Amino acid sequence: MAFRAACAPAIFVLACFGFSGPLLAAVLAAGFLSDVVDAPIARRMGMATPGLRYADTLVDTVFYASAAAAMAVAVPGAFAGTGLLLVALITIHVSRATFEVTKYGRVASYHMWSAQALGVLLAASMAWAFATGQPNALLTWALWVGIVNELEGFAASAILPAWRADIPSLLHVLAVKE
């Protein structure tokens, strides 16, 4: 997780200084891979606490926001035609986070399947854009999945009476609630 946190400012600074797209794609891939392996390692070592999962959520948010900012700098037109989706995603995310902080005192850390799908789509679309220097339609799909993920998380937070980590889906939330 610390490695991914360090990749966040690194990818943005490298983009600002005009480093090559393949290097930016490699930094993104390294951060993504660290996200994939950190949870199993933490579980195996008995360190997968709710606090660590919460920190992981915050680091993921900063990492992908930094990668998006880097992509805006390094790939001309990367977000062309996605303005409304970006506004919707950011609005829902901020509204959800505000609701969760008000309700639970912190942002939720569900690590839902939709969030995992979002991570894969973001990493793939951004890595492709960095490597080729061209925007791609996969980003639009990632933004739609991001909106679905945020809405699913918002619904979970509206339903759950107390903060919980690691709930795979809204169906699991309903099962916990009953």
MOKAGI-V450149 format. One record per pair of residues at least 12 apart in sequence whose ideal C-beta (glycine too) atoms are under 6 Angstrom apart, sorted by sequence separation. I is the first residue (numbers start at 1). J is the second residue. If there is no record, write none. Layout:
# MOKAGI-V450149
{{I/J} {I/J}}
This chain:
# MOKAGI-V450149
{{11/24} {125/138} {124/138} {125/139} {156/170} {159/173} {155/170} {11/27} {10/27} {125/142} {156/173} {152/170} {159/177} {7/27} {121/141} {122/142} {121/142} {7/31} {121/145} {4/31} {118/145} {117/145} {118/146} {4/34} {3/34} {4/35} {118/149} {31/63} {114/148} {115/149} {114/149} {1/38} {114/152} {28/67} {112/152} {110/153} {110/156} {108/157} {24/74} {78/129} {57/109} {5/59} {8/62} {12/66} {75/129} {89/143} {96/150} {1/56} {4/59} {8/63} {11/66} {15/70} {54/109} {71/126} {111/166} {113/168} {11/67} {53/109} {109/165} {112/168} {113/169} {12/69} {16/73} {78/135} {89/146} {93/150} {96/153} {100/157} {110/167} {112/169} {1/59} {8/66} {12/70} {15/73} {64/122} {71/129} {75/133} {77/135} {85/143} {89/147} {92/150} {96/154} {4/63} {11/70} {15/74} {67/126} {88/147} {104/163} {82/143} {32/123} {28/126} {29/127} {28/127} {25/127} {25/130} {24/130} {25/131} {21/130} {22/131} {21/131} {21/133} {53/165} {50/165}}
